[in-house]
Amino acid sequence: MGLDGASRPIVLVVEDNSLVRIVIADFLETAGFVVIQAVDGAAALVILASGAEFNILFTDVQMPGPIDGAGVAMLMREQRPDMPIVVTSGHGVPSPLPAGGRFVAKPYDNRKVVTLLTDLLGA
């Protein structure tokens, strides 16, 4: 799916910091994405279990609850091996990073995130 107007790519944004989540979600929507928001890893699992369709995962690593963003990313890699995954953190690169996953350090430039997601979906 591209940003060509024919079909809008859908991104699942998993971020427990509401301000950070709202800002990146708004930026992505303005750039042509449809955004599904999850407030933490547990909420992301509910969305995943619901069968919701999305094309890419963008998740923070450190979150409260029974599963963090790294766990969500690893589970996503198992369930949807071809899905692009972008992991973000202000505390360095998580280990292990899911196979084929990309890392973006916080604070990130919203424009660079849009470019990365667009590139990953076009690959």
Secondary structure in CASP SS format (residue, H / E / C, confidence):
PFRMAT SS
TARGET T0000
AUTHOR 0000-0000-0000
METHOD secondary structure of the structure
MODEL  1
M C 1.00
G C 1.00
L C 1.00
D C 1.00
G C 1.00
A C 1.00
S C 1.00
R C 1.00
P C 1.00
I E 1.00
V E 1.00
L E 1.00
V E 1.00
V E 1.00
E C 1.00
D C 1.00
N C 1.00
S H 1.00
L H 1.00
V H 1.00
R H 1.00
I H 1.00
V H 1.00
I H 1.00
A H 1.00
D H 1.00
F H 1.00
L H 1.00
E H 1.00
T H 1.00
A C 1.00
G C 1.00
F C 1.00
V E 1.00
V E 1.00
I E 1.00
Q E 1.00
A E 1.00
V C 1.00
D C 1.00
G H 1.00
A H 1.00
A H 1.00
A H 1.00
L H 1.00
V H 1.00
I H 1.00
L H 1.00
A H 1.00
S C 1.00
G C 1.00
A C 1.00
E C 1.00
F C 1.00
N C 1.00
I E 1.00
L E 1.00
F E 1.00
T E 1.00
D E 1.00
V C 1.00
Q C 1.00
M C 1.00
P C 1.00
G C 1.00
P C 1.00
I C 1.00
D C 1.00
G H 1.00
A H 1.00
G H 1.00
V H 1.00
A H 1.00
M H 1.00
L H 1.00
M H 1.00
R H 1.00
E H 1.00
Q H 1.00
R C 1.00
P C 1.00
D C 1.00
M C 1.00
P C 1.00
I E 1.00
V E 1.00
V E 1.00
T E 1.00
S E 1.00
G C 1.00
H C 1.00
G C 1.00
V C 1.00
P C 1.00
S C 1.00
P C 1.00
L C 1.00
P C 1.00
A C 1.00
G C 1.00
G C 1.00
R E 1.00
F E 1.00
V E 1.00
A E 1.00
K C 1.00
P C 1.00
Y C 1.00
D C 1.00
N H 1.00
R H 1.00
K H 1.00
V H 1.00
V H 1.00
T H 1.00
L H 1.00
L H 1.00
T H 1.00
D H 1.00
L H 1.00
L H 1.00
G H 1.00
A C 1.00
END
